Amino acid sequence: MTVLCLCVVVFLSSCKKPETGPADMTPTYSLAEKLLNDGKIDDAISVLQGVADADSKDWEAFNLIGSIETARDRLDDAEAYLKRALDVDPGHPEVFSNLGVVELKRGNWDKALTFFFTAEKLDPTFVPALYNIGTLLQGNENFARAEQYYTRVIEQDPSHVMAHYKRAAARLGMKKYDAAVSDYEAVLRINPELLSARADLGFAYITMQKFLDAEFQFKQAVSARPDFARAWYGLGVAQRELESYADAAVSFKKAVELDGSAADYHVDLALALLATGGVDEAGRHMENALSLAPRDGRTTYMAAVFYDDTKRPAQAIPLYERSIALGYQVQKSKLYLAENYIKSGDSKRAGSVLKGLISEAPAGSGIHDAAVQLLESI
């Protein structure tokens, strides 16, 4: 029976004789399956249409045609066939689940959820509906409920790799780091070739400050796939945290060579180069980052810090101001902005920034105390 999952269409996983149809339809369904496997989609639809014409009560033929049309993004045709399946027999979760996918492709998440919940009501163990509900809940950052649905999928199918994968991400969102690691490890046991999961495991270890474990995972990933830019970037992050700055620079440089469009790669390469004395090259990469993402908070703030560290307040000041406007590291940006105003001889503006910062930073906090001390030194 054909089922569909979020953004992934599973074609005819088994093109079997419908339970309510004529007994001699089995060879016809097998022919349709063969045609699909051979890529002859129009011919397969013709065969299935013949089944439907021969038996107007064959809900599965309509469902299968609707599934195929969904895969081809012919959503109006898909909806029409799936609704004909419901007219014949409204008791099958497959049809409601497939209608949910149609609505997903249209961007109608609420309608999609309604169809998936109906499929779940008809069969609480129906994996595609449970998985898709979990994915939509996760997309709305309802990580706890998403985790519950993925767990139900895994109870039905312990080898469902994507349920483990998505549950890991949901658990990260809930800061259940050890549980997330267990899921990533399950993914890699089921499918060791899914290197994106290995990279995500590496980043989970970074979040947990287990940098040696992270380094190992990223090294495994780039060994298996040397053109995996994100894994090279993760390796650089792990090496930087281990204070292996030269190695980190090499890894970040490889990430940039593979994907020069990612501002973060340039930012972190610049900082690693700065740590190893390559100031001029670092500056070029920081400029590249700013040109790629001029309104990104992290890029702007780290560029300001870079110019601050290299004693260039004229470049640092407007970037700290932009970082504040973007709402990124606002209090730190204000403190460092004031320092750079002082370096530039503008104590008046520095005092104004510091007075505002003292009023908004919690008393006794490091930022508050640093601002008080700096103001007193003017």
Phi and psi in degrees as a GROMACS rama.xvg file:
@    title "Ramachandran Plot"
@    xaxis  label "Phi"
@    yaxis  label "Psi"
@TYPE xy
-83.9686  132.457  THR-2
-132.145  159.809  VAL-3
-128.095  140.442  LEU-4
-115.574  166.766  CYS-5
-53.9929  119.737  LEU-6
64.7508  2.78036  CYS-7
-131.442  122.297  VAL-8
-98.2465  123.804  VAL-9
-95.7071  115.046  VAL-10
-67.8791  -153.223  PHE-11
-72.5068  96.8838  LEU-12
-72.7536  -28.8781  SER-13
-152.961  117.273  SER-14
-100.699  73.6051  CYS-15
-99.2517  168.281  LYS-16
-62.2121  129.282  LYS-17
-63.8197  145.962  PRO-18
-63.7147  -30.8174  GLU-19
-100.362  -2.20592  THR-20
-89.5618  178.16  GLY-21
-63.9235  145.265  PRO-22
-63.086  -25.9399  ALA-23
-86.9591  12.0077  ASP-24
-84.5197  -12.3986  MET-25
-55.8181  -48.049  THR-26
-60.681  -33.7777  PRO-27
-67.2961  -42.9851  THR-28
-64.347  -37.9907  TYR-29
-63.6478  -38.2535  SER-30
-63.8735  -43.2834  LEU-31
-60.5538  -40.8338  ALA-32
-62.4507  -43.9772  GLU-33
-62.7333  -42.7594  LYS-34
-62.6364  -40.2774  LEU-35
-63.5252  -44.7136  LEU-36
-62.8395  -27.72  ASN-37
-86.3525  -0.0839854  ASP-38
81.0225  11.9236  GLY-39
-94.879  73.5975  LYS-40
-68.6843  -44.825  ILE-41
-61.0631  -39.9122  ASP-42
-64.6762  -39.8253  ASP-43
-62.9948  -42.093  ALA-44
-63.4097  -38.9209  ILE-45
-61.1935  -41.6034  SER-46
-62.9449  -46.9794  VAL-47
-66.3017  -35.1745  LEU-48
-63.858  -35.6117  GLN-49
-63.3977  -38.3457  GLY-50
-61.7114  -45.718  VAL-51
-64.5812  -37.8416  ALA-52
-66.9456  -33.7632  ASP-53
-75.0538  -28.0508  ALA-54
-143.903  97.4864  ASP-55
-68.3028  -6.65187  SER-56
-97.8937  9.06423  LYS-57
-86.2735  87.6592  ASP-58
-61.8654  -33.4609  TRP-59
-69.0779  -34.7849  GLU-60
-61.1498  -45.4316  ALA-61
-62.8153  -40.5451  PHE-62
-62.7762  -42.4171  ASN-63
-67.1197  -42.0995  LEU-64
-62.4752  -43.4353  ILE-65
-59.9237  -38.2478  GLY-66
-64.3262  -44.3104  SER-67
-64.9479  -42.8332  ILE-68
-65.3399  -32.7357  GLU-69
-62.7224  -43.0105  THR-70
-61.2234  -30.0809  ALA-71
-91.914  7.2875  ARG-72
62.348  25.7202  ASP-73
-94.1453  74.6529  ARG-74
-71.6711  -35.9491  LEU-75
-65.1354  -43.0445  ASP-76
-64.2322  -41.5974  ASP-77
-59.6274  -47.068  ALA-78
-60.2515  -41.1263  GLU-79
-62.5615  -44.718  ALA-80
-66.5517  -41.5482  TYR-81
-66.4833  -35.925  LEU-82
-70.0673  -30.8863  LYS-83
-66.0278  -35.7714  ARG-84
-62.1038  -41.6011  ALA-85
-66.4585  -36.1353  LEU-86
-61.7447  -35.4715  ASP-87
-72.6868  -46.823  VAL-88
-156.937  106.82  ASP-89
-84.8203  15.563  PRO-90
-102.419  18.3689  GLY-91
-115.115  120.627  HIS-92
-63.209  -26.791  PRO-93
-57.1735  -41.9731  GLU-94
-68.6108  -45.5677  VAL-95
-63.6062  -38.3565  PHE-96
-64.0779  -41.6405  SER-97
-66.5058  -36.7347  ASN-98
-63.9571  -34.6215  LEU-99
-60.7299  -39.7357  GLY-100
-66.923  -37.6943  VAL-101
-56.6525  -46.602  VAL-102
-68.1759  -32.7686  GLU-103
-61.2183  -44.7095  LEU-104
-65.7559  -24.9315  LYS-105
-84.0676  -9.15481  ARG-106
86.4676  12.8837  GLY-107
-96.0135  82.0049  ASN-108
-64.5262  -40.5746  TRP-109
-63.6681  -44.5549  ASP-110
-63.7635  -40.5034  LYS-111
-60.1433  -45.6821  ALA-112
-60.277  -39.147  LEU-113
-59.2713  -44.795  THR-114
-65.4841  -41.925  PHE-115
-66.1734  -39.0301  PHE-116
-65.5243  -35.1639  PHE-117
-64.7803  -42.2512  THR-118
-60.9999  -41.5262  ALA-119
-62.9378  -39.8207  GLU-120
-63.2593  -39.0939  LYS-121
-69.0927  -35.0324  LEU-122
-149.831  99.1858  ASP-123
-64.6498  -7.11445  PRO-124
-106.868  9.45597  THR-125
-76.2749  106.801  PHE-126
-59.9245  -48.9062  VAL-127
-57.1174  -40.4953  PRO-128
-67.2719  -43.7026  ALA-129
-60.7747  -43.3258  LEU-130
-64.0846  -44.9998  TYR-131
-67.2807  -36.473  ASN-132
-61.9904  -45.1837  ILE-133
-58.8442  -41.9839  GLY-134
-64.4012  -42.0179  THR-135
-68.4748  -40.8226  LEU-136
-62.2139  -40.0336  LEU-137
-64.8635  -38.4163  GLN-138
-61.7968  -26.4317  GLY-139
-93.6315  12.1029  ASN-140
62.2533  26.2706  GLU-141
-92.3909  73.8193  ASN-142
-67.7759  -35.268  PHE-143
-64.7993  -46.8657  ALA-144
-69.763  -36.4315  ARG-145
-59.7923  -43.9126  ALA-146
-57.7669  -41.4413  GLU-147
-61.5343  -42.9864  GLN-148
-68.8075  -41.338  TYR-149
-62.7332  -36.5787  TYR-150
-63.6549  -39.477  THR-151
-65.1842  -36.6432  ARG-152
-61.5996  -47.0463  VAL-153
-66.6344  -32.1346  ILE-154
-61.7476  -35.6477  GLU-155
-81.3481  -33.513  GLN-156
-142.888  88.0933  ASP-157
-60.1385  -19.6698  PRO-158
-98.1924  14.9299  SER-159
-72.5266  96.33  HIS-160
-62.9433  -39.8157  VAL-161
-71.7688  -29.5731  MET-162
-66.7104  -42.1761  ALA-163
-61.7974  -43.3901  HIS-164
-63.2001  -48.7435  TYR-165
-68.6572  -35.647  LYS-166
-65.1516  -36.1584  ARG-167
-58.1961  -46.0356  ALA-168
-64.5974  -40.4754  ALA-169
-62.2909  -40.8488  ALA-170
-67.7376  -34.0659  ARG-171
-61.2383  -41.3783  LEU-172
-62.2877  -24.7378  GLY-173
-96.1216  3.74861  MET-174
62.3146  29.8207  LYS-175
-95.1293  72.1248  LYS-176
-66.2621  -44.1002  TYR-177
-62.7296  -40.6788  ASP-178
-65.8042  -38.0888  ALA-179
-63.3101  -44.0851  ALA-180
-58.9439  -41.3637  VAL-181
-60.2981  -39.1312  SER-182
-68.8325  -43.6843  ASP-183
-59.9684  -39.2834  TYR-184
-64.6435  -36.9143  GLU-185
-64.4159  -41.7975  ALA-186
-57  -45.4939  VAL-187
-72.9982  -26.228  LEU-188
-69.045  -40.1074  ARG-189
-72.7015  -43.2808  ILE-190
-140.024  87.7617  ASN-191
-62.8526  -16.5901  PRO-192
-84.8327  -4.22649  GLU-193
-82.5581  82.6558  LEU-194
-71.5701  -21.755  LEU-195
-62.608  -34.3145  SER-196
-68.237  -36.9532  ALA-197
-65.3019  -40.4774  ARG-198
-64.9856  -42.7637  ALA-199
-63.3702  -36.2553  ASP-200
-62.2926  -41.7422  LEU-201
-59.4236  -44.1874  GLY-202
-67.8896  -32.608  PHE-203
-62.3305  -42.9938  ALA-204
-62.8034  -36.8651  TYR-205
-61.9191  -44.7258  ILE-206
-58.5103  -35.7567  THR-207
-83.7033  0.5618  MET-208
62.0139  30.3678  GLN-209
-100.592  76.5675  LYS-210
-73.257  -32.6533  PHE-211
-66.3007  -41.9395  LEU-212
-63.0133  -40.8049  ASP-213
-63.15  -46.222  ALA-214
-57.8167  -41.0351  GLU-215
-62.087  -45.6185  PHE-216
-63.8429  -43.0648  GLN-217
-67.685  -37.1438  PHE-218
-64.4656  -38.3658  LYS-219
-61.4017  -41.7064  GLN-220
-66.2712  -46.4512  ALA-221
-74.5358  -24.0519  VAL-222
-68.0112  -40.6867  SER-223
-75.3573  -31.0085  ALA-224
-142.391  90.0424  ARG-225
-62.9948  -15.779  PRO-226
-97.8798  20.0287  ASP-227
-89.1375  90.6887  PHE-228
-59.8888  -43.8496  ALA-229
-63.1072  -34.8872  ARG-230
-70.4825  -37.892  ALA-231
-61.9465  -40.2201  TRP-232
-62.9473  -46.7486  TYR-233
-60.0492  -40.0519  GLY-234
-60.4203  -42.736  LEU-235
-60.4054  -41.8201  GLY-236
-61.8117  -46.1957  VAL-237
-61.621  -44.5716  ALA-238
-65.6238  -37.563  GLN-239
-62.4792  -43.9799  ARG-240
-66.3368  -24.4541  GLU-241
-86.9963  5.01572  LEU-242
64.2715  26.1448  GLU-243
-95.5895  72.0102  SER-244
-67.3733  -36.6409  TYR-245
-64.9362  -44.1456  ALA-246
-63.7365  -40.0033  ASP-247
-61.563  -41.3312  ALA-248
-61.5026  -40.9099  ALA-249
-61.9508  -44.7683  VAL-250
-67.4175  -44.3468  SER-251
-62.7882  -37.8511  PHE-252
-64.5961  -38.2087  LYS-253
-64.6979  -41.0946  LYS-254
-60.4347  -43.0184  ALA-255
-65.6067  -40.4834  VAL-256
-61.1458  -35.8811  GLU-257
-82.1152  -31.2833  LEU-258
-147.469  91.5812  ASP-259
-80.6242  1.96164  GLY-260
-93.1797  -4.80777  SER-261
-93.1053  112.78  ALA-262
-60.2134  -39.6034  ALA-263
-58.1469  -37.2707  ASP-264
-62.3641  -42.8019  TYR-265
-67.0334  -41.8961  HIS-266
-57.998  -51.2917  VAL-267
-72.8935  -30.2813  ASP-268
-64.1525  -43.4335  LEU-269
-58.9131  -44.0573  ALA-270
-68.2083  -37.1601  LEU-271
-67.3811  -40.7708  ALA-272
-64.4298  -39.2244  LEU-273
-60.8363  -39.8587  LEU-274
-67.253  -23.0866  ALA-275
-104.416  8.08778  THR-276
94.9219  2.44717  GLY-277
-89.9501  66.8963  GLY-278
-64.2971  -45.5373  VAL-279
-64.6015  -46.7889  ASP-280
-64.457  -38.2537  GLU-281
-59.7133  -43.0888  ALA-282
-60.8706  -38.408  GLY-283
-63.8161  -41.4553  ARG-284
-71.47  -33.5768  HIS-285
-66.781  -38.0755  MET-286
-64.5376  -38.9832  GLU-287
-60.2821  -42.4954  ASN-288
-61.5826  -44.5288  ALA-289
-65.2207  -34.3806  LEU-290
-71.8433  -30.5899  SER-291
-77.7776  -35.6008  LEU-292
-140.903  68.9572  ALA-293
-67.4157  -19.2358  PRO-294
-111.489  15.199  ARG-295
-87.066  130.706  ASP-296
-62.2173  -49.045  GLY-297
-64.3153  -45.0266  ARG-298
-58.7065  -46.2198  THR-299
-62.6567  -46.7944  THR-300
-64.9025  -45.3603  TYR-301
-67.4434  -32.3692  MET-302
-65.627  -40.3851  ALA-303
-61.2293  -44.4702  ALA-304
-62.0614  -40.1383  VAL-305
-59.9849  -49.3689  PHE-306
-68.2756  -31.5587  TYR-307
-63.5807  -48.7555  ASP-308
-64.8869  -28.7599  ASP-309
-95.9498  17.0959  THR-310
59.4542  49.0137  LYS-311
-127.136  74.9825  ARG-312
-62.4621  -29.7853  PRO-313
-61.8609  -34.3292  ALA-314
-83.8422  -32.9005  GLN-315
-70.4938  -40.399  ALA-316
-56.5618  -53.7547  ILE-317
-64.1844  -27.2216  PRO-318
-74.801  -38.3142  LEU-319
-63.7183  -39.7289  TYR-320
-62.6873  -40.2692  GLU-321
-68.5135  -39.215  ARG-322
-59.134  -42.1357  SER-323
-62.5167  -45.0166  ILE-324
-62.839  -31.906  ALA-325
-81.5877  -8.32275  LEU-326
78.5482  23.6162  GLY-327
-108.126  125.084  TYR-328
46.443  53.3715  GLN-329
-61.7955  -49.613  VAL-330
-68.8735  -40.422  GLN-331
-63.2187  -41.5005  LYS-332
-61.5174  -39.8384  SER-333
-65.8561  -42.0902  LYS-334
-62.091  -47.845  LEU-335
-70.6653  -30.5642  TYR-336
-62.6141  -44.9597  LEU-337
-60.9465  -41.8728  ALA-338
-58.9308  -40.7078  GLU-339
-74.1611  -31.1377  ASN-340
-61.2443  -42.4803  TYR-341
-63.5665  -43.038  ILE-342
-60.8907  -30.4138  LYS-343
-88.1139  0.497387  SER-344
84.7542  13.424  GLY-345
-107.356  73.7068  ASP-346
-67.4062  -30.5952  SER-347
-62.2134  -48.91  LYS-348
-67.5394  -35.4006  ARG-349
-61.9367  -44.2406  ALA-350
-62.308  -40.3068  GLY-351
-62.421  -44.0332  SER-352
-64.0764  -43.2686  VAL-353
-66.9231  -39.353  LEU-354
-62.9708  -41.8908  LYS-355
-64.3086  -39.7365  GLY-356
-66.6174  -40.4822  LEU-357
-62.4518  -35.1839  ILE-358
-74.0497  -24.9721  SER-359
-102.161  -24.7684  GLU-360
-79.4461  140.462  ALA-361
-58.9796  133.919  PRO-362
-58.9452  134.974  ALA-363
89.6601  -8.8876  GLY-364
-75.99  159.445  SER-365
-59.0471  -41.3699  GLY-366
-63.2842  -45.2081  ILE-367
-60.3619  -48.9776  HIS-368
-65.6139  -39.1458  ASP-369
-64.7943  -38.9563  ALA-370
-65.7534  -41.2117  ALA-371
-61.5884  -46.6623  VAL-372
-62.4924  -41.7708  GLN-373
-66.8014  -40.4839  LEU-374
-63.1245  -40.5467  LEU-375
-67.5252  -23.3484  GLU-376
-83.9059  -11.481  SER-377
